[in-house]
Amino acid sequence: MKKVLFALAMIGVFAATSMAADVYGVKARVPFDFAVAGKQLPAGVYTIERQGTPGMLMLRDAAGHVKTMFQTSPVYINGNAHSPMLVFNKYGDRYFLATIWPASNTGARLNRTKIERELVAAAPMEQVMVAAIYR
């Protein structure tokens, strides 16, 4: 009986550890207005968290209100992990969230919206990085 209880306890520990490793979030103060998944958002503090569906992320404002949910694709780097950051594509004075890097070498890339694809043809693009914290 003790062996069965020990085995069940170990399964619980491994399940909890694997679930914790699958959940991540980053928090950042974005100093400019920006667009994400077709939605325009004001400058402010935002948290991005993973949802149950692979690649689905949720963006919350400082008050914890869900502002938008969006689909992403994984992006990888070789070598050491990135510091947590958000990467924005900038066209003129317009910013679009492009990539989220938690504290790892696997990030989440957003697809470009129709408006962003049109701007790519009309204006040069810069990338702007905003430091984030891992939560």
Sine and cosine of phi, psi and omega as CSV:
sin_phi,cos_phi,sin_psi,cos_psi,sin_omega,cos_omega
0.00,0.00,-0.67,0.74,0.01,-1.00
-0.89,0.46,-0.61,0.79,0.01,-1.00
-0.91,0.42,-0.63,0.78,0.01,-1.00
-0.91,0.42,-0.71,0.70,0.01,-1.00
-0.89,0.45,-0.66,0.75,0.03,-1.00
-0.89,0.46,-0.69,0.72,0.01,-1.00
-0.88,0.47,-0.69,0.73,0.03,-1.00
-0.90,0.43,-0.64,0.77,0.03,-1.00
-0.89,0.45,-0.67,0.74,0.01,-1.00
-0.91,0.41,-0.62,0.79,0.06,-1.00
-0.88,0.48,-0.67,0.74,0.03,-1.00
-0.88,0.47,-0.66,0.75,0.02,-1.00
-0.90,0.44,-0.72,0.69,0.01,-1.00
-0.90,0.43,-0.64,0.77,0.03,-1.00
-0.90,0.44,-0.69,0.72,0.00,-1.00
-0.91,0.42,-0.65,0.76,0.02,-1.00
-0.91,0.42,-0.68,0.73,-0.02,-1.00
-0.93,0.37,-0.58,0.81,0.05,-1.00
-0.93,0.38,-0.66,0.75,-0.01,-1.00
-0.90,0.43,-0.59,0.80,0.00,-1.00
-0.94,0.35,-0.40,0.92,-0.04,-1.00
-1.00,0.07,-0.19,0.98,-0.04,-1.00
-0.97,-0.25,0.76,-0.65,0.09,-1.00
-0.60,-0.80,0.26,-0.97,0.07,-1.00
-0.36,-0.93,0.48,-0.88,0.10,-0.99
-0.78,-0.62,0.50,-0.86,0.02,-1.00
-0.78,-0.62,0.70,-0.71,-0.04,-1.00
-0.52,-0.86,0.48,-0.88,0.15,-0.99
-0.99,-0.12,0.93,-0.36,-0.01,-1.00
-1.00,-0.04,0.88,-0.48,-0.13,-0.99
-1.00,0.08,0.16,0.99,-0.03,-1.00
-0.57,-0.83,0.36,-0.93,0.11,-0.99
-0.92,0.39,0.52,-0.85,-0.05,-1.00
-0.44,-0.90,0.23,-0.97,0.05,-1.00
-0.91,-0.42,0.58,-0.81,0.11,-0.99
-0.60,-0.80,0.83,-0.56,0.04,-1.00
0.80,0.60,0.64,0.77,0.07,-1.00
0.99,0.12,0.03,1.00,-0.02,-1.00
-0.93,-0.37,0.76,-0.65,0.02,-1.00
-1.00,0.05,0.76,-0.65,-0.02,-1.00
-0.80,-0.60,0.54,-0.84,0.02,-1.00
-0.98,0.20,0.28,-0.96,0.11,-0.99
-0.84,0.55,0.51,-0.86,0.01,-1.00
0.33,-0.94,-0.16,-0.99,0.02,-1.00
-1.00,-0.08,0.78,-0.63,-0.03,-1.00
-0.73,-0.69,0.49,-0.87,0.10,-1.00
-0.86,-0.51,0.70,-0.72,0.05,-1.00
-0.89,-0.45,0.80,-0.60,-0.04,-1.00
-0.77,-0.64,0.46,-0.89,0.05,-1.00
-0.98,0.20,0.58,-0.82,0.10,-1.00
-0.97,-0.24,0.00,-1.00,-0.06,-1.00
-0.90,0.44,-0.58,0.81,-0.02,-1.00
-0.97,0.23,0.73,-0.68,0.01,-1.00
-0.83,0.57,0.75,-0.66,0.03,-1.00
0.99,0.12,-0.12,0.99,-0.01,-1.00
-1.00,0.00,0.83,-0.56,0.00,-1.00
-0.86,-0.51,0.40,-0.92,0.00,-1.00
-0.81,-0.58,0.69,-0.73,0.02,-1.00
-0.94,-0.34,0.80,-0.60,0.02,-1.00
-0.89,-0.45,0.53,-0.85,0.09,-1.00
-0.99,0.12,-0.03,-1.00,-0.07,-1.00
-0.89,0.46,-0.46,0.89,0.01,-1.00
-0.99,0.12,-0.07,1.00,0.01,-1.00
1.00,-0.01,0.08,1.00,0.02,-1.00
-0.97,0.22,0.71,-0.71,0.05,-1.00
-0.94,0.33,0.84,-0.54,0.01,-1.00
-0.99,-0.12,-0.59,0.80,0.04,-1.00
-0.22,-0.98,0.35,-0.94,0.15,-0.99
-0.83,-0.55,0.55,-0.84,-0.07,-1.00
-0.46,-0.89,0.44,-0.90,0.00,-1.00
-1.00,-0.02,0.63,-0.78,0.03,-1.00
-0.75,-0.67,0.20,-0.98,0.11,-0.99
-0.87,-0.49,0.55,-0.83,0.01,-1.00
-0.94,0.34,0.54,-0.84,0.10,-1.00
-0.69,-0.72,0.62,-0.78,-0.13,-0.99
-0.82,-0.58,0.46,-0.89,0.18,-0.98
-0.82,-0.58,0.50,-0.87,0.09,-1.00
-1.00,0.09,0.49,-0.87,0.09,-1.00
1.00,0.01,-0.53,-0.85,-0.10,-1.00
-0.92,0.38,0.43,-0.90,0.00,-1.00
-0.94,0.34,0.52,-0.86,0.13,-0.99
-0.94,0.35,0.41,-0.91,0.29,-0.96
-0.96,0.29,0.47,-0.88,0.01,-1.00
-0.88,0.48,0.73,-0.68,0.01,-1.00
-0.31,-0.95,0.34,-0.94,0.17,-0.99
-0.94,-0.35,0.67,-0.74,0.02,-1.00
-0.91,-0.41,0.78,-0.62,0.00,-1.00
-0.90,-0.43,0.62,-0.78,0.18,-0.98
-1.00,-0.02,0.75,-0.67,-0.04,-1.00
-0.89,-0.45,0.78,-0.63,0.06,-1.00
-0.81,-0.59,0.95,-0.32,-0.09,-1.00
0.89,0.45,-0.89,-0.46,0.02,-1.00
-0.94,-0.33,0.32,0.95,-0.01,-1.00
-0.94,-0.35,0.72,-0.70,-0.03,-1.00
-0.90,-0.44,0.65,-0.76,0.03,-1.00
-0.76,-0.65,0.81,-0.59,0.07,-1.00
-0.89,0.46,0.79,-0.61,-0.09,-1.00
-0.91,-0.42,-0.70,0.71,-0.08,-1.00
-0.56,-0.83,0.62,-0.78,0.08,-1.00
-0.92,-0.40,0.81,-0.59,0.06,-1.00
-0.91,-0.42,0.95,-0.31,0.18,-0.98
-0.97,0.26,-0.19,-0.98,-0.02,-1.00
-0.99,0.16,0.90,0.43,0.02,-1.00
-0.38,-0.93,-0.06,-1.00,0.05,-1.00
-0.99,-0.16,0.24,0.97,0.09,-1.00
-0.87,-0.50,0.83,-0.55,0.01,-1.00
-0.90,-0.44,-0.09,-1.00,0.01,-1.00
-0.79,-0.62,0.84,-0.54,-0.03,-1.00
-0.96,-0.27,0.71,-0.70,0.07,-1.00
-1.00,0.00,0.53,-0.85,0.13,-0.99
-0.97,0.24,0.54,-0.84,0.05,-1.00
-0.95,0.31,0.65,-0.76,0.07,-1.00
-0.98,0.18,0.16,-0.99,0.02,-1.00
-0.86,0.52,-0.68,0.73,0.00,-1.00
-0.89,0.47,-0.69,0.73,0.00,-1.00
-0.91,0.41,-0.64,0.77,0.04,-1.00
-0.88,0.47,-0.60,0.80,0.05,-1.00
-0.92,0.39,-0.64,0.77,0.00,-1.00
-0.93,0.38,-0.52,0.85,0.02,-1.00
-0.84,0.54,-0.65,0.76,-0.02,-1.00
-0.96,0.27,-0.43,0.90,-0.13,-0.99
-0.99,-0.16,-0.41,0.91,-0.10,-0.99
-0.62,-0.78,0.51,-0.86,0.08,-1.00
-0.93,0.37,0.51,-0.86,-0.03,-1.00
-0.97,-0.24,0.65,-0.76,0.18,-0.98
-0.89,-0.46,0.43,-0.90,0.14,-0.99
-0.95,-0.33,0.74,-0.68,-0.01,-1.00
-0.88,-0.48,0.77,-0.63,-0.02,-1.00
-0.95,-0.33,0.70,-0.71,0.03,-1.00
-0.88,-0.48,0.83,-0.55,0.01,-1.00
-0.89,0.45,0.58,-0.81,0.01,-1.00
-0.75,-0.66,0.16,-0.99,0.13,-0.99
-0.88,-0.48,0.57,-0.82,0.05,-1.00
-0.99,0.15,0.76,-0.65,0.02,-1.00
-0.90,-0.45,0.00,0.00,0.00,0.00
